[in-house]
C-alpha cells in the first residue's frame, strides 16, 4: 500500500538527505577555497557528485549555502577540541593539533571574507557564533596545558586565536608565506622554560 499523503519521509530517506547535505557542504568548502564564494553552483554539484537540484533543495540561496558551510566548519572545529584533549599524549599536543585545525578552518574561511562583510543579517551573526563556539574550546585546551605545566599561565584564548588569525592573513596571496611556520614558533613561545621542550636556557646559551 502506498504511504499516506503527507507522511514524513522514512528514516532511510532522511539519512540519505543528511548524507547529501554533508557531501554538499564539504564540496562547497573546497570550491570556495579555490574559486571563491561566487563559484558556479554547477562546480559545487560536480565536486559533490550530486545534481544542482539537490543543492537548491537543501540551500535555496547562495547565502544559505555560505552560512551553512561556515557553521559546519565551526562545529567541526569546536567538537574536535575535547576529542584531541582526551586522546593526545599531552595537553600541549592537543592544543597544537587543535590550532592546526583552526588554521585549516581560517584558510577555508578566507574564501568567505567578502561575503562576511555584507549587510546580510545571516552573515552578521556568524562572527558571534564563531566566538561563542570556539573561545570556550580554546580556553579549555589552554587551561589544561597550564595545569599540566606545559605552558606559561596568562595567555587568553581570544589573544591566541586573534594572533593565529593575524598570522594567517595574506596566506592566499603569497605562495612564499607559510603561516604555520610562524604559528609553530608562537606556540613554542608559550612553553614553560623547564617544560618538555628542554632545560631552561642560560645566559651562556
SULVENJO-V256542 format. One line per field, one symbol per residue. ss: DSSP state (H for helix, E for strand, C for the rest). phi: phi as a letter, one per 20 degrees, with the letter a starting at -180 (. if undefined). burial: I if it has 16 or more other C-alpha atoms within 10 Angstrom, else O. A space follows every 50 residues. Layout:
BEGIN
ss = ???
phi = ???
burial = ???
END
This chain:
BEGIN
ss = CCCCCCCCCCHHHHHHHHHHHHHHHHHHHHHHHHHCCCCCHHHHHHHHCC CHHHHHHHCCCHHHHHHHHHHHHHHHHHHHHHHHHHHCCCHHHHHHHHHH HHHHHHHHHHHHHHHHCCCCHHHHHHHHHHHHHHHHHHHHHHHHHHHCCC ECCCCCHHHHHHHHHHHHCCHHHCCCCCHHHHHHHHHHHHECCCCCCCCC CCCCC
phi = .ffffnfgffgffffffffffffffffffffffednfegggffffffemc fffffffecfcfffffffffffffffffffgfffffdffcgffffffffg fffffffffgfegfffefefgffffffffgffeefffffffffffffenf cffofegffffffffffefngfdbfeddfffffffgfffeffgdfffqff fdffe
burial = OOOOOOOOOOOOOOOOIOOIIOIIIIIIIIIIIOOIIOOOIOOIIOIIOO OOOOIOOIIOOIIOIIIIIIIIIIOOIIOIIOOIIOOOOIIIIIIIIIII IIIOIIIIIIIIOOIIOOOOOOIOOIOOOIOOIIIOIIIIIIIIIIOOII IIOOOOIOOIIOOIIOIIOOOIOOOOOOIIOOIOOOIOOIIIIOOOOOOO OOOOO
END
